[in-house]
């Protein structure tokens, strides 16, 4: 069977969509072995704003905050 004729099951598509929709910032990695999806992995980035950052009067760009050295990366399985 060629890749163009393979179809993903509705359950698998639902799990991929759930992984994408459940995180705000991060990545979804899909692992494939022998043309089959065997793993869906999501990594969520959590940005932490410290009290000192808010009181120093530093300018913050509008929109989502930019990554800082103190950001946390939390992976969930």
FENBEL-V889746 format. One line per field, one symbol per residue. psi: psi as a letter, one per 30 degrees, with the letter a starting at -180 (. if undefined). A space follows every 10 residues. Layout:
BEGIN
psi = ???
END
This chain:
BEGIN
psi = kleffkkkle eeeeeeeeee ffkekalkkk kkkhgkkfkk kkkkkkkkjl eeefffgkkk llaklkklfg lkkkkk.
END
